[in-house]
């Protein structure tokens, strides 16, 4: 991988990370467009996405620090931490069990491109739908809803594996 390739991948990550689109998906497509193999870019993508995660943590450092400091004394901090764990566990378990299979089938340019295009139309459709906003802040999410998020992610992954077009729109349909 050349320096130019690394700069292009870094720019793609930087542009897509804070938008409601898949930065990972765009990196997979960019890697294919540049003619790079997974082996050539795996370390670079970890570094690039690690830096993006650090940037998100920096942006929310005050909230994250307050949660850590108040975890044992504030009910809202405990609920936030619980919600993160509850939403994370279902997909993490499936990811650990089926990691290789998921990567072999879904982390390729064609499924990613289809997912991005179909997902884009679903986002546009969902935004135009009439809906009532019942949660205005991340602090208002009850643990049951956090659990639903985790389970819907698993269901979407399963459906994406079985029927690529269905797995893409399921979370937006169910959770709106």
N, C-alpha and C positions, 0 to 999 in steps of 0.2 A: 504494500500500500504506500502510495506516495504522500508527500506533504499536502499536495493539492487535494487528493482524495480525503485526507483527514480534515482539511479545512472545510470541504464541501459537506462532509458528514456532520461536522460540528455546527455549521450554519443551519443545516436541516433540523438538527436537534434543537438548536436555540430558537428557531422560528416556530417549530411545531409544539414544543413542550407546554407552552402556556395557552394553547388554543384547544378547543374541544375536539381535537382530532388525535389520532394515534401517532405519537412521535416514533414509537418503535416500528409501526407499520411503514411510516415514511422512510425510516432508516433502512428497512429491509428493501424497499423499492429503490432507494438511492444506491444501495450496495449492488443490487442487480444491474441498475442502469450504468454504474461505473465498471461493471464486469469484475467485481471483487467477490471472492468466495467467503463463506462463513468463517473459515479458518483464518483468512487474512485479516478479518475485521473484528473477530470476537473480543479481543482484549481492548481494542480501540472503542468499541461500542460500550463495553462495560465502563471504561473511563468516562466517555462522553455522557452516558446516562447517569453515572454516579455523580458527575459534576452537576447535572440538572437536578438530581435529587437534593444535593447539597444546596443548590440555589433556592429550591422550594423550602427547604428547612430554614435557610437564612431569612427568606421572606416572612415566614411564620415563626421566627425564633422567639418572639415575645410570648405568643400563645403557647408554643411548645414548652418553653421554659416555665411559664406559669402553671401549666398542667403538671410538669414534673415536680415543681415545688409544692403544689397544693394537692398532690395525688391522695395523700392520706387525710387531708383535712377539709377538702371541698367536694361535695357531691357531684357538681358539674364536671370537675376534672376526672373523677372516677368514672362517671358515665361516658365521657369522651374516650378515655382509655379502653373501657370495656367495649364500646362500640367499634373501635378500631380492631380490637382482637376478634370480636364476634363476626365482623364483616370479612376479616382476613382469613380466618381458619378454613371455611369450606373450600375456597378456591386453592388455598395453600396445600391442603391435603390432596386434592385432585391433581394439582400440579406436581407434587412429589411422586405420586403413584404413576402418573401417565406422562411425565416430562418428555421422554424421548419420542413417544408417539405424537404428542401435541406438536413438538418442534418439527418432526418429519412431515406432518400433514399440513400444518397451518402457517408455518413461518417461511413460506415460499411466496414469490412475487404474485402469482395469479390469485391465490386465496386472499392475500393481503389487499391487492388492488380491488377485488370484488367487495371485500369487506369495507374498504374506505368509501367506495362509490355508493354502495347500498346504504351504509351507515350515514353518509352525508345526506342522502334523501330522507332517511328516517329522522335525522335531527331536524331538518327543515320542516317535515310534516309534524313532528311532535311540538315544535315551537309554535306552529299555527293552530294547533288544537286548543280548544277552550279547556282550561283546567284551573282548579282552585289551588292556590299555593297554601299548603298547610304547615310547611316547615320553612321558616325564614332564616334560620341560622343552623350551623352544624351543631351548636349546643342544644338545639331543640329536638334532635333526632332520638327517638326512644330506641332502646336496645332491640326490640322486636323488629323495627324497621332496618336496623343495621344487619340483623340476621337475614332479613329478606334480601338485602343488597348482596350479601355473600352467596345465598342460595340461588338468586337469579343469575349471578355471574357464572356459577357452576352450570346451571341449566342452559345458559347461553353458550357456554363452551361446548357442552355436550351436543346441543343442536347445531352449532357451527361445525362440529366434527361430522355429524350425520347428514345435515342438510344446510350447507353454507348460507343460503339466503335467509333461512328462518332464524338461526342463532344470532344474526346481526340486529334484528329489530325487536327481539323479545324483551330485553331490559327496558327499552323505552315504552313499549306497550304496557307491560305489567305494572311498572312502577310509577307511571304518570297518573 
